Amino acid sequence: MEMMNELVYVVDDAAKVGKADELSASIVHQLNQPLTAMLANAQAAKRWLVAEPSNRMEAIASIDRIARDARAADEMIKRIRALFKQEPLHKKEASVSDMMSEAVRLVQEDPRKREIPIAWHFDDNLPKVSVDAIPIQEVFINLISNAIEAMESNRLPPLVRVCAAVTEQNEMLVQVIDNGPGVLDLKRSLMPL
């Protein structure tokens, strides 16, 4: 019986370690976007300042983006702390088009993703939504990043479209569409003809 109890403890400890690994990977992923954007903007500011002639206005704009991304990283850290303390989420009225535009901007700060054109269309009558904006924006960032990555081996010129509209059922439809090759439907490919 003692051997069985030890096995249960080992399995339980392994599950806790697995959850800790997933959580730490999620935290790293969430903080990576603003930190990558801050690095890209710091490098851009430096280039603008040492260029002949220097472009002080572009350098200041890059520094402003660094400050904005630092605030976003700070908000994420506060949210992570609240999660650990099991505090309630703080929902606020937010604009979907603003969240999506910011997600596009953050994705395009990554030099590897900057060259992919992203077209967007947002209906004029989009209502504000009551959400915790940071995790929703993270979803948009992930969807846009995944769409870009899906086109890496595409022969067509890559294109990502981001759309938001109000449906006839008074619901909001948000889409991230790419022209990548798609995913093979394993269920259909395994069915006999």
Secondary structure by P-SEA (a helix, b strand, c coil): caaaaaaaaaaaaaaaaaaaaaaaaaaaaaaaaaaaaaaaaaaaaaaaaacccccaaaaaaaaaaaaaaaaaaaaaaaaaaaaaaccbbbbccccaaaaaaaaaaaaacccccccbbbbbcccccbbbbbcaaaaaaaaaaaaaaaaaaaaccccccbbbbbbbbbccccbbbbbbbbccccccccccccccc
